[in-house]
């Protein structure tokens, strides 16, 4: 792709009955060709996020939503953001879902219950992983606890055994 910078289109009213070829506006179709994969967001009348997704094939994906998504009839607005790579779009989708907490998304809403921490990766890598999967409140509480090691007394080792004299 020639331009890897994200491009964001303003939220606009959703035309539920639009033919598939007209689901994207002219500006959005231009963005899809010039940039690439995109994150789409559907909102209710009160501007509450209903669903956030990522795709390269808008018409087919939105047709599927129109056919089978329980929230489709509630959707009144749609917003589209374009990204240079599918990986960038997936990262943006996860961040948008975590921030906006749409009613009908499940992925990225519930934090993972566990992760593997590789101490050899270093403190910065571990912190980055924790910031990806845990709430800011949890990370703050963990930092407070880690800064107070006296709260966690370590067990005393048994005495060094006596050895017979040679």
Secondary structure, DSSP 8 states (H G I E B T S, - for coil): ----S-EE---EE--TT--GGGSS-HHHHHHHHHT--EEEEEE-TT--EEEEEEES-HHHHHHHHHHH-TTGGG--EEEEEE-SSHHHHHHHHHHHHHHH--TT--TTTS--S-----GGG-HHHHHHHHHHHS-HHHHHHHHHHHT-GGGS--------------
